[in-house]
Amino acid sequence: MHAHRPILEKRIDRTLIERILPAETQVLAHMKIERFDPEVGQVEPLSPENPFPPARSDWGRNQGVRGWAEPVGLEAAKAAKYQPAQVGETWGPAWGSTWFHLEVDYPEDLSEGQAELFVDLGWAPHSPGFQCEALAYLPDGTLLKALNPKSRWLPVPAGPKGTHLEVYVEAAANPLLLDVHPFLPTEDGDKQTASQREIYTFRAADLVKVNHEVRALALDLQALVGITQCLEPDESRGWELLLTAGRALDELDLADVPATAAKAREVLRPALSLPARPDAHEIYAVGHAHIDSAWLWPIRETRRKVVRTLANQVRLLDDGKDLIFALPAAQHVAWLKADDPKLFERVKHWVKAGRIVPVGGMWVEPDAVLPGSEALARQLVEGLDYFEEELGATCQEVWLPDSFGYSAAIPQVAKLAGMKWFLTQKISWNQVDKFPHHTLWWEGIDGTRLFTHFPSADTYGSDISGPQLAHAVRNFKEKGQANASLLPFGYGDGGGGPTREMLELIERNHDVAGAPKVRMATPTEFFTRAQEEYPQAPTWTGELYLELHRGTFTTQANTKGLNRRVESALRQAEAAATLALVEAGEPYPHEEFERIWHTLLLCQFHDILPGTSVAWVYRDVEQWLTEAVSTCAQIQLRSRKALGLPIPAALEELALTPSFITVKGVETENSDEAAQNTRVIKLNENAKVELIDQPANLAEIWEADGQGVEEASSALSFAPSTKETGGWELTNGLVKVRVDNRGCLTSIYDLKANREALIAGAPAGELWWYQDFPNMWDAWDLDPFYRQSQEQIGSRQVDEPRWHQGNIQVPWSATFGNSTVKGLWTLRADQKAVDLSLDIDWHEEEKLLKCSFPVNVHTDHAQFETQFGYVTRPTHQNTSWDAYRFEVNAHRWLRVADANWGVSILNSANYGWSIDRVPADGGGTYQRVMASLLRAPKFPDPRADIGRHRLHFSFLVGVEVEETVAAAERFNETLPTLEIGSAGVDSLLTVEGAHLESLRILPARASIGARAGWVAARIYESTGAQREVELRAPKLGKPEVTDLRYRDPGRDGASIPVPELLTVESDGRYRLTLRPFQVLTLCFPVREEGERDG
């Protein structure tokens, strides 16, 4: 008979699903079920076994709702009163927790591995890690493993008939927010607003006997079908396999599958034993569980996901499975150590055995474009130190499979930390332009190159299926030049990791004709092979821009602003504390700084800082970051006292302990009248911080203080404009500014250079809003068609100029939709700049708000600050690569310039920008710079960005990059600037020709060794030119050049160019040469008083 492929494939598929898989197990007994649903008020006091504090939402409307209390530990659960339960009962309000007590007596003798428990908590048949999960224990505290939709079994010990087995299962009712119809707005992302109805149905708890031959037959057939999917439809090998499968099924008695499974396997064995071709593509499989530190679940739940995921990986290893498991994120290991010390020790054992392999070397897997310079460095410093100290392991590869684009600063920073390689797959998500390589050298802004690999399977969570293996081979770009790719496998995002079925499929695909050769390996084994095989891989220069998720530069603006505030506050506090120790012997607060840094680094995770998590995450994060600012202020205050410096009132206010008070709506903790010595922080109706802390020099600009012109600089003045548009002209002797009768700037004239910064008919400060409803990924994406809905906000009112602290201010306001904006132009003395401050009360849905700054410069590129330098991007649209970079990120500044003059725009917390080249009436072009201010996506947080925001910009004319960098740092300072030079306090370190990024005292760590207690300075060349740098540190000993981690350079085999330090004189002066954008870490011993040079 003629063979028909679809008939053959359908027969295999149906027989597998409806006959073979159900025959894998046989029910021996149904288990007795009891349940304990912790209610609010029943939660035990905090203890090591119960590290989760009661949620702020646990009182009021939620009291009496079963299962609603925060999770409790095993001992508390064992002591609780249980109620009888049965299959078919509902359980679990969203984010609730229920304990199930399961019991059974063996109905027959059971040998080791003969039986297991099967538990179904009511899962959807997809999305492991995105719905309910559970962790199972024996009564003596032994952790068995976790349960999820793809791992529903629990191990059963051997025992004679009558053996009594008890298991406690703690089930987490995490709601499925990203369902088959994704991106639907939901209130279930926050326990304060989630439904109280029980959302899951308990379906099964059975003791089952395992038919191992049937299970193996199912895996044989899955592997066979997978191989056919790796082949072209007309290849004879595929037909051979399908026909062989048909003959195997002929041997199978569908009425008695267990009795005939072995015969069917014998038919398959020869076809599955034929070895692969010698030149078959080689896939290095690395077990992986990409656990988002927060996303569609709160950080509280991530800690529990870490325990569940690692419990399952340790179970597989303890059972003797061949597994290499990659373990990223030191923060996750720290949580594990705190939450389950016994499991931590088991993980540590398998790390030592080389089967669990720490990767990435970072504290978390951060966003890779938004964190500041020192924060990016500290991700590696803190992560690598923790892995080495706690697990005795180090990492050689940056492992960031899911971040939303990658800064061109990463190659240098990674190399300086001792890293050799880089891995991601996210660029495969590009909307339009397909990245041309999978294996390459990635060159950063300073010229450092990092060997890089993108897994060609385009996933970080493969299930070892045929289509994924086939895609990895067909998609591989380096055919003929290289023949190996890495494949991270295991369920991820919400954790889970590899399953025993995946390991069996790897074994079957290890060396079989028609499929790639799949082998278990460590990342080091892969990268060593790949680099030896393809040393002359092509080079990609500059950032790895993701043509997707452009909205992440803007969403959740308050969190982004607080991130900026904490980055600046840490820099200032560390420098102040360093000076206080050296000058006055004030103890350096290592533990406080470590706690703040770890908080900040966690909050820079790639689904937190970008604004793509559920509301619960931002409730927590905004309060933690506000507390971090206060702690930094307290440290600077103590340092000032030790140094004898004055204490500004603003610093005293910031240093008060925050007391979070709701404005209205949901009741929260600390809702009584604020206690003495606390600082009231108002929370809005969504329990998020209503108005975040502002930069120190911008915190009190909103109210006129009545200070007249006689107290101001004599160069400052204003007068009514003589133009037909009305308004006012302001000048400070450096720039002349014209404000029209709508409160827009129509002229910024550089009096020194005789250059107009604006273009006629295109005022600065104009507001525009847009429809913002992307095709998917609401909080993430800004799609190109948003521009087609552009609408100018035309209704504006302007007030007369006023004096404030010796500066001229022009207030204006606008009302649109359900929102209002209060604007304020400020012209200061002695600055070639005009500032714009915006106080926005934002109440829109699915809208984008932008502010325009047209710049009268003809150019085809612009400079945007990134970590340790800047990137230059085209402003033209010559290619699709240029056109689809229509929204980009900048840190504290961007600059548009021609050959001899430029304009820089500083910001206090804005990361999203667009620039269009527009033809000018008189010829040439001008640059329409647009700052993305706010968005209002409805998924996953339906009220993202709703509320009040204060944003600040400064428009500088006629400035170079070095001046821009210094101005941007001052503009963003969170704490008052130290009065260096007063009270006999001089600068500890001065740097000319480079930028001082951080100054700190080194802690006592094994990696730092004898340099503990030294002063560490991180500097970088900021202008993009080779520079001669002079250092002066008369109170410190001769510096030593170190790597990023304050160790001797090249300690991990990484090649790090070390400039030679030349002592100029005996007063602590040193000179060196830095190449463009070079980062240098210097460590200075602290001299005793008598050793210092004057």
N, C-alpha and C positions, 0 to 999 in steps of 0.2 A: 504494500500500500504506500502511496505517496505520503511522506512526512510533511506535516504542516506545523511550522514553528509555534504560532500562537496556541495551537491546541496542546502541544507538548508543554509549553510554559504554564498555561492555565491549569493543566492537570497537576503539575508539581505544586503550584501555588495553593490550589484548593486542598489537595491531600495533606500538605504540610500544615495548613492553618486549621482545618476541620477534623483531621484524624490523628496526625502524628504528634503535634504539640499538645493536644489534650491528653494524649496517652503517656506523656512524660512522667506523670505522677498519678498515684491512686490514693484516694482519701481513705485513711485508716480510722480516723476519729475526728469528730468536731470538738473543738475546745470549749470549755466553760469560759464565759466572758463576764467580767465585772468592770465597772468604770468609776473613775474619780474625776470630777470636773471642778478644778479649783475655781472658787468664786472670789470676788473682791472682798477683802477682809479676812480671808483664810490664809493669805500668803505668809509664809514663815519669815522671820527676820532674815536680813541678808547674812550669808555665810559663804565660805569657800565653795560649798556645793550649790549655792543659789546666788550666782553673781549678778542676776538681773534685777535692778531696782524696780519697784512698782511703777508702772507707767503713769504719767500725769492724768491720763484719761480713765484711771481705774476707779474713780469715785463718781458720784453723781448718777448720771443716767445708766451707768454700767453696773452698779451694785446689784447683786442678785442674779446676774446673767451667768449661767453655768459655763465654765470653761474660759471665762474672760480674764481671770487673774494672770499676772505674769508667771512664767514657768517656774516650777518648783523642782527640787532635786529628788533623787531616788529615795533617800532616807525619809524625807517628808512625805513622799508619795506612799511609801510602804506603811507609814503610820496612819494614813488617812482612812476614812470610812468609805468603802466602796459600795456601789449599788449594782444589783444584777443587771446584765445587759444581754442583748441578743443581736444576731445578724439582722440587718434591715433598719437598725436604729440610726437616727441622725446624730451628729456630734459636731462640735467645733464652730463657734462664731469666728469670723475672720480674725486672725492673729491670736486666737485662743489656744489653749493647751488642754488636752485630755489624757489621763493615764488609763490604760487598759491593763487589767490583770487577767492573764490567760493561763488556764490549767488544763492538763490532760493526763490520763493514765495510759501507758502503752498497752494496746490490745494484744500485742504479741512481742516476742523477742526481737530486738532491733540491733543489728551490728553497726559498726562505725560507717557513716556515710550512706546508710541504707534509707534513712528517712530525713525529712526536714519539716519545718513549719511553713505553711503558706498563709500569708496575711494580705488582705485587700481592704484598705482603709476607705476606698471609694474613689480611686483615682480615675481621671480621664486617661485614655491609653496613650498619651503623648506628654510632652513637656515635663520631663523629670527636672526637679529643682525649681519649678515654677508653681507648685501646688503643695498639697499636704505631704509631710515627711514624718519619719518617726525614728526613734532610737530604742533598741531593745536591750534589757538587762536580765540576768539571773538574779534571784533574791539576794545572793551573797555579794552583789555589786559587780560581778563580771559583765563587762560590756560585750554583747554578742555582735551586733552590727546594726547598720541603719536600714530602713525600709523606704523605698520610693517606687514610682510606677515601673521602673525597669529593674528593680531588685526587690522582689516581694517575698524572699525566702529568708528563713533563719535556720542556723545549724542546730542539729539535735544530737545529743550524746548517745552513745550506745547504752543499752540497758535491757534487762529481762522484762518479760511480760509483767505488767503491774507497776512498773517504774512511774513515779509521779514527777511530772515536769511542770514548773511554774516559770512564767516569763512576765516581766513588766515592760510595757511599751508606752513610751511617752510620745504622743502624737501631736504634731504642730499643725494647726489648721490654717496654714498660709494660703491666702486666696489666689486663684489663677487669674491674673490680671491681663496677661497677654494671650488671649484665647485664640481659637481658630479665626474668628473675626477680630483682628487686633486693633489696638489704638482707640478703643472706645472709652470715652471719659467715665471714670468710676470714682466713687468716694471710698472704695475699699482699700486705698493705698495708705490710709492713716487710721489707726485704732480709734482716734477721736471721732471720726465720721463714718466708720465702717458699719455695715449692717450687723445687727445682733442675731440674725437668724443663723441656725446651724446649716453649714453649707456642704457637709460631707455625709455619706451614708456608709456605715460599716458593712462590708459585704462578705467577708470570710475570715475565719481563723481555724485552720485545719492542720492536723498531723497527717502528712502524706508520705507514702513510700515512693522512692525514686526509681524509675526504670532507666538505668544508665545507658543501655543500648538504644533505647528510643531517643533519649536526649542526644546521643552521639549521632544517630541517623539524621535528626533534625538539623544538626550543625553541618553534617556532611552535605546535605541538600542545599542549605543556605550558602555554603562555600562554593558548591558546584554552580549554582545559579549566578553567584557573584563573579565567578571566572568567565561565564558566558557573557556577562555584561562588560567585561574588560576587552572582549574581542569584537571585531567587526561582524555584522550579521552573516556575511557569506563565508566566514572562515570555517574550515572543516573541523577544527578543534572544538568550536562551539557546538556544531551539530553532533559530534561524537559524544560530548558530555550530555546533551539533552536526550539523545537516544539511549545512552547508558542509564540515565535517571529513569527513563520510561521502563527499561527492563528491570531496574531495581524495584520500582513500584509494582511491577507485575508479580514479584515474589512476595509482596507484602499482603498479608491478610488483614483487610481493613476492619474486620470484626475482632481480630486479636493481634493488634499491632505489636505489643510487647513480645509475643512468642515468635514473630517473624522478622523483627527488626534486624537481627544479626544476619539473616540471609540476604536481606536487601543491602546491608552494608558491604557484604562480600562482593556483590555485583559492582558496587561503586569503587571498591578499593583500588583496582588496577588503574582506573581512569584518574583517580586523585593522587596516584603515586608517581605519575610521569613527571620527571623533573623539568624545571623551567629552562628556557634557553640561556646560555651563558651571558648573553647581552641583555637579558631582561632588566627593565628598570628596577632599581633597588629603593625600597621604602624603609626608612628607619623610623619605627613606630615608638613613640614616647607616650606613656600613660600620662594623662593630664585631666585635671578637673578645674576648669576656669571658674573660680568662685569670685563673683563680683562682691567687693567689700561692702557694697550697698547698691541697690538698684530698685527692683520691684519688691523689695523687702527692706526693713530697717536694719541698722547695724546690729541691733540686739539679735536679730535672727541670723545674720551672717556668722556670728560667733558659733551658733549652734549648727549651722551648715558645715563649718570647718570640722567640728567634732564628728558629725555624721559621715562626711566624705572620707576623712582619714580613718574612721573606724572600719569602713568597708575596704579600704586599700590594705590596711593592716590585716584584716580578716583574710583577704586573698593571699597575702604573703605568708601569713601563719599557716594557711592551708597548703602551702607549697607551690603556689602558682608562679609561673615565670612572668614576672612583671617588673618593669622599670617605671617608677612614678615620679614625675616632675612636680616639685613643690615650690611654687612661687610665693612671694609676699611674706616677709618676716613678721609683719603684724599678725598674720593668721597663726603663725607658730607661737607668738607671744600670747595670743588669746587661748590657744590650745593648752599651753603650759599653765595658765591661770585657771581655766575652766575644767580641765581633765588631766591632772598631773600624771595619772597612770598611763593614759593613752599617749601622752607626750613622751614618756619613757619608752614605750613600744615603738613610736615613730623614730625616736633617737637611735634605737637599736638597728632599725632597718636603714637609717641613713648611714650608720657606720658600716653596715653590710653592703652598701652601694646600691641598694634596691629602691630606696627613696632618695631622690636627688634634688637638693635645693637648686633653684634656677632663678635668674633675673637679678638677684642681688639687691632688690629695692625693698623699701619698707612696705609699700603696696605697689600695685601696678597703676601708676598715676596717669592722669592726663599728660600727654607728652608735648603740649604746646603752651598751656596756660600757666603752670607754676613758674615762679621767678627763678633767677639764676641760682642763688644759694639753696633754695628749696630743691631744685633738681639735683644739685650736688649732694645734699643731705639725704635724699632718697637712697642713694648708693652708699653713702657713709654709714648711715644707720642700719640699712638692710644687711650689707655685707658684714659689718661688725657683729650684728645679732646672730646671723647664721654661723659665723666662726666661733663665737663665744658659747652659744647654746647648743649647736649641733656639731661643732667641729668640722664644718664643711664650708667651702667657698664656692663661688660661681664665676664662670668665665664668659657668660653670655647675658646680654640684656634681653629680657623675655617680655615683650609687650604685644601680645597677639591681638589686642582689642581696643587700643587707644585710637583717638580720632584724629590721626595725623601725627607727624613726628618732626620735632624741631631740628634744625640743622646744627644746633649746638650739641646734640647727643653724641656724635662720634668722638669729639674731643673729651667730653666729660666722662664717657664710658671708658675710653682708653686710659685717662688719668686715674681712674679707679681700679685699673688692672684688668678690665674686661677686654676680650678679644673679638667677640662676635655679637651679632644683633639678629633678633628674630621677630617678625610680625607677619600677619596675613591680612591685616585690615585694608591695605591699599587695594586689595582685590575687590573691595566694595565700591570702587569708583563708579560714579554714575555714567560717565561717557568714555573717558580715555583709559584704555587698558594698559597697565604698567608693562613695560617690555621685557622685564627680567624676573627670574625667581632666585637666582644666585648672582650676587654682585658685590662690588665694593661701594660703600656709601661714604661720600666725602662731605665733611661738615664745613662750616663757614671759615674755619681756620686752616683747612687743608688736611686735617686728620681723616684717615680712611679706616673704615670698620667693615670687616667681612660680614656680609648680610645674606640672610636667606628668607624667602617668603615660601611657606609650604604650598606646593602647587595644587593640593587638594582644596585650597581656599576655605579651610576651616580650622578651628582650634579644638574641635570636639567631634572627631570622626567616630563612627560606630563600626568601622571596618567593613562597611557594606560594599558590594560590587560596584555600584555607581560611583562611590567616593574613590575607590581604588582606581577605577577607570579614568575618572576625571584627573586624578593626580598624575597619571601617566600621559594622557592626551594633552593636558594643559601645560605640561612642563616646557618652559621656553628655551632651555639650554640643550636641547637634543643635539647629539653629535659632538658636544663639547663637554658635557657632564652627564651623569647617569644616576644621580642619587637625590632624593628629596626626603625631608623630614615630615612625619605625620603625627601631630598630637592627637591622641584618641582618648575618648572618655566623655561622658556627659558633663556639660559645663554650664556656665553662667550662674546657675543656682547650685552648682556643685553636683556631686554624685560620682563622677569619675568613671574609670574603666569597670566593666562587669566581667564575670567569669566567661560569659558567652563571647565577648570581644577577644579575650585571650585565646579561646579555642579557635576562633576564626583566624587569628594571627598564626597559630600553629599550623592550620590547614593551608595557609597561603605562604608559608615560609619558602617553599621551593616546589612549585607546581606549574606545569605547562599551561600557558595561556594567561597567567596572572603575573603581576610584578612580584619580585621577591620581597616579602615583608619580614622584617626581623626586629625583635625588641632591642632597643639600644638607648644609650644615654645621649643627651645633646652633645656632650663633648666628643663622643665617638662619631656622631654624624658630622659635626663641624670640622673635625680633624680630617675626615675622609674628603669632605666637600672642598676644603681649601687646598688639600694636596692634589685633588683631581682637577681643580679649575683655578689655579693661582692667578691667571690673567683674566679673571672675570671682568666684565665691563664696569665702568664707574658711573654712578649717578651722583651728581653734584647738587647740594642744597637740600632744602626741606623735602620731606615726603608728605606732600599735601594730599589730604583726602578729599576727593570730589563728592562729598556727602557730609551730613552732620554739621553744616556750617552754622546752624542756629546755636550750637553749643558755645559759641563765642559770646553769647548774649543772655541765654536763658538763666533764670534764677539770679538776677542781678545783685540782690542783697548778699548772697553767699559769695559771689565773686568779689564784691566790695570788701567784705570781712576778710576774705583770703588776702587781699592786697594790704589791708590794715595790719593783719598779723605778721605778714612777711616783713613789712617795714618796722613794726614794733619790735620784732625779734632782732632785727639788725641793730636797731638803736639800743635796745636793752643789753644785748651781748657786748656791744662796744663800751657802754657805760660801766657795766659790771667788770669788764677787763681793766678799764682805767682805774676803777675804784680799788681793785685788788692790788695793782701795781703801785699806785700812789698812796693808798691809805690802808692796805691790808684787809679790806673788806672781803669776807669769804665769798667765793664765787658760787652762785646757786646752780651747780651742775644738775641736780635732780629736777629742779623747777624747769630749767631750759629743756632737759630731755623730755619731760612730760609735755611741754608746749609744742616742741618740735614733732613729737609723735602724733599729737592731736592734729597739727597742721598737715603733716604728711598723709595721714589717714584721710583728711578732708579734701585732699587733692587727688583722691582716687578718680579713675576715669569715668565713673558715672555719678560722682558727687559734684566736684567742681564744675564740670560742664553743664550741670543743671538738669540731668536726665533721670533722677530718682523720684521715688514717691514722696509725698508731703511729709511723712513721718521723719524721713532722713533730714530734711531741712529744718524741721523743728529742733531736732537735736543739734545739728551742725552749727546753726546760727547762734545757739546759746553757748556751745563749747568755744566757738571762736571769739564771741564777746568776752567770755571769761578769760581767754588767752590774752586778749588786749589788756585787760585789767591786771593780770599777773605780770605782764611785761612792764606796765606802768608802775607797779609796786616795786619791781626790781630797779627801774631807773630812779624811782624816788629814794630808795635806800642808798643807791650809789651816789646820788646828789648829796645826801646828808653826810655820807662818809667823806666826800670830797669838799664839803663846805660850800656847795653851790646853792643858789636860791631854788626854792620849790615853787614853780608856777601853780597858780590855782587850778588851771586846766589839768595839770598832771595829778594834783590831789584828787580831783573829781574822777579821772579815769582810773585811779588806783583803788577806788572804793570797790568792795565786792559787789558784783551785780546781783540785784534782786529782781526777778522776772515777774512782772505784773501784767495780767491780761487787761486790755482796754475794755473788751466786752466779749460776750459769748462764753466759750468753754472755760470752766474754772481750772486753774493750774496751781502747781505748788508755789509756795511763797506768796500766796494771794492776800495775806494780811498786810497791814500797813508796813512799809519798808522799815526794817530795823535800823538802829543807829549804825553808822559806819558802812552803810550799803548804798549802792547807786541804783536807782530805779531804772530798769530797762522795760519799756512798754512792749507788750506783745499784742499783735493785732488779733482779729477774730479767728485767724487761722493758727494762732499760737506761735507765730513766727515773729522774730524781732521786727518791731514796727519801723524803726529808723536806726540804721547802723551808725557806729562811730565814724566821725569824719577826720580827714587829715588835720593835724594840729593847727596849721596856719589857715585853715578854711572853716574851722568849726564854729566861729562866731561872726560870720559875715552878714547875717541875714537882717539884723536890726540896725538901723541908723543910730549912731551914738552921739550925734549932735556936734561932733568935732568940726570946727570951721576951718576955713582956708588958712587962717593965721597959724594953726598948728601943723598944717600940711607943708609939703615941699613947695618951695616957691615956683618950681617948674610946672607944678600941676595946676591946670585950670580948665574951665569949661565955659561954653557960651552957646547961645542958640545958633543953629546952623543957618547959613544964608541960602542954602539950597531950597529948591521948590518943594522937596519932600519934607521939609521941616526937620525937627529933631535937634540934635546938639552935636557940637564939635568938642572933643576932649583932647588934651595934650599933656605930656609929661616931659617934653623936651627931647625925647628919644623917638616917640611915635605920636602921630596925630590920628585920632579915631573919630569917625562920624557915625552917629546912631540915628536912624530915621524915626519917623513918627509911629512905627510899628514895633520898635525895639530891636530891629535888625541892624547889623553893622554893614554900612555901604562903603566904608573906606578904612583901611589900616595902612597908614603911610609911614614908611621907614625914613625918618628925617636924616639919618646919617648916610644911608645908601641912595636916597632919593628914588625909592622904589615903592610902587603901590602893590600891596599884597592881595587885594581883591580885584574882581573884574566888574566892570560896570554892568548893572542889571542882574547881578547874581550875589545878593547879600549873604553874609555869614550869620549863622544862628537861626536860619529858617528851619521850621519843623515840618516833617513829612510823615504821613502814616500810610500803611499798606494792609491789604488783606494778607493773612499769613496762615494759609491752610495747605501744608505740603502734602504730597501724595501719600506719605506714610511717615512714621517716626516723628511725631509732632514736636516734642521738645528738642529733638535733635536737628531736624532738617529745615533749611531755608532754600526752597526751590527757585529756579531762575524766573519763573513766571510771576513771582510776587511783585516785580517791578511794574508790571502792566497795570496794577491797581493804584499807582501812586496818586496821592491826594495831598495838596498843600494845606497846612493848618493856617487859615487866613485870619481868623478872629483873634486879634491881639491888642492889648492896651499897654501903653508905656507911661511911666511916671517921670517926673523931672529928676535930673541928677541930684545926688546927695553926697554928703561927706561921711566917711566911716573910717576911723582909725588912720586918718591922714590920707586916705585914698578916695578916688571918685567912683561912685557907683551909679548905675542906671538900672532901676528895676523895671520889669515888664511882666506881663502875664498873658495866658491864653487859656481858653476853654474849648474843648472839643469832645464829642461823644459823651462819655460819662466821666471824663478825666479833666484835670486842671494842671497847668504848669505855671510856676513862678520862676522867672528868669532874672538873672542879675549879672550885668556887665561890670567888671571892676578894672579900673586903670590905676596901677600902683606907681609910686615914684621910683625912678632909677631902674626900670625894667622895660626891655623892648618887647613888651607883651601886653595883651589884654586878656582877662580871664572871663570865662562864662560859667556861672553856676546855675544848676537847674534843680528845683524842688518840685517833683512830679508826684501827683496823687493819681495813680493809674488804676483804672477799673474797666478795662476792655477785655474782649475775648477774641483770640485768634487774630491779633493785630500786631504789627511791627511799627515801632516809632524810631525815626532817624532824625539827625540834626546835620545840616550841611555846613561845610566850611570850604567854599570855592577858593582856590589858590591860583593867583595870577603868575603861573610858572609854566613855561613850555618845556616839557620833558616827556619821556616815554617810560619812566620808572619812578619808584619811590622807595624809601628806606623805612623799615618797620622794626622796632626793637624786639629782639628775642633774647633768650638767655645768653649772657656773656657776649653780647654784640647785637648785630642787626642783620636782617636779610633784605636783599634788594629784589623787588618783584616788578615785573612789567606792568604798566597801566594800560597798555594797548591790548588788542584782542586778535593778534595775528593768527593764532592757532586755537584749536579747541582747548588745549591745555591752558592757554591764557584766558580764554573766554569763560571757562568754567571755574576759574579762580576768582569769581565775582564777589566773594565775601571772604576776607582774610582776617588774620589776627595780628594785633600788635600789643605789646606790653604797655609800658608807660608813655611811649611816644611814637610818632611817625614823622617823617620829614620828606618834603617835596622840594627839590632844588634843581637849579640849572648849574652851569659851570662856575658861577661866582656868587650866587645868592640863593638863600633858601628860607623856607618857612617850616617850623616845627609845631606840631600840635601835641600838647601833653594831655593826659587824662588821669583821673583818680581811680577808675575802676572799670573802664570800658575796654573790651578786647575785640569786638567785632567792628570791621571797617570795610567800606568799599570805596574805590576811586575810579571815576570815569574821566577819560580825556574828551573834552568838549571843544569844538571849533570856536575860536574867538572872533568877534566881529572884525577886528583889525588885522586878522591873520594869526597864524600859529594856533596854539591850543591853550586851554587852562585845565586845571585838575579839579574836578568836583569831588571833594573829599566828604564822605558821609559816615558819621558815627552811628552805629546801631545802639540805641539807648535801651529799649525794653521790648520784650515779646509777651505773648499771653497764650501759650499753648495749653491744651486741655488734657493732654496725656503725657506722662503718667500722673502729674499733679494738676488737678483741674483748676487750681487757682494760682498757678505759677506766676510770680511777679506782681500779682495783685497787691496793691498797697502803695506805701509812700517810699520814694527814693530821692536821694540827693546825689547828683553827679556834677563833676567839675572838670573844666577844660581850660587850657591856657594856650593862646595863639601867639607864638614867638616869631619875630621877623628878623632876618639877617643873622641867623645863628648857625654855627657849625655843629657837628655831631658831638664833640666833647662838651661844649657848652650846653647842648640839649640834654645830655645824660645827667650832668650835674643838676640842671634845673628840674628835670623830671624826678630825681631823687628827693630834692627839697620839697617839691610840690606834693609828694606822696608821703611825707613823714607823718607817722601816726602820733608820735610823742613829741613834746617840745624839744627843740634842738639844744644840746649841751652847750653851755657858754664857755667854750674852750678859750683860754686866755684870761679868764677872770678868776679871781681868788687864788691866783698862783697855779692854776691847773693848765698845763700845756698838753698839746696833742701827743699821744703815745707813738703814733706813726703817721708820718706825712708821705704822700706818694705823688710824684709829679710825672706825667706822661702815661699814666695808667689809672684805672678806676679801682678804688678800694671797695670790694664787695662785702667782705665780712671780717670781723675781728672778734676773737674769742679766746678763752682759756681752755686748753685741752684737758679732757677728763682722763681718769685712770682706766685705760682699757688695754687689753692684751695687744691689740693691733698698733696702738700708739707707743706702748713701751715706755722707754726712758724720757720721751718728750711730754709725758703727763705733767700738767702744770705750766707748760710753755704757752706763750702767746702765739696764736695761729692767725695769719692774715691770708685772705684770698684776694688776688688782684687780677685784672684782665685788661688787655688792650681793647679799647672801646670804639676806635674810629675806623678800623679797617686798614691801618697803615703800620708799617714797621716803625717802632718808636724806641727812643732812648728813654729809659725810666730811671728816676732817682728816688731812692728811699732814704728817709731820715728817721732813725729810732735811737736817740741817744741814751734812753733809759733801759734799752734792751740789749742783749748780747747779739753776736753775729748770727744772722739767720741761716737756716738750712733749707734748701729747696726739697720739697717732698712731693709725693703724689697726692691725689685728691683726698686720701684717707690719712694724711699726715705720716706716711711711712716713707722709707727710702725709695727713690724712684726705681721702677723696673723690677720691683720685688716679685711680681707675678709673671714676669717674662714679657710684659708689654713694653714696647719701645716708647720711651717718653723723653723727648729732647729737653735737656736741662741747660738753661743759660748760665753762663759763668758770672758769679758775683764779683764785682771789682770794688774793693774798699778804696774810697777816695781820700778820706781823712780819718782822723782818730775820733771823730765826734759822732760815730754811728751813721755815716753816710755810705750808701752803696749805689752802684750803677749797674744796670743790665740792659739788654736789648730784648724786646718782645716782638715777635712776628704779629701780623694782623690777627686780632681776636684771640691771641694766646692767653690761656688761663694759667696762673702760677700760684701755687700754695707755698707759703713761707712760714717757717716756725722759728720763733725767737726765744731763747732762754731769757728768763727774767734776771736782771742783774741785782745784786744787793746794793743798798744805798751807796756804799762807799766805792762801788765799782763803776758808777755811772759817770759818763762824760758830760760836760756841760755844753 
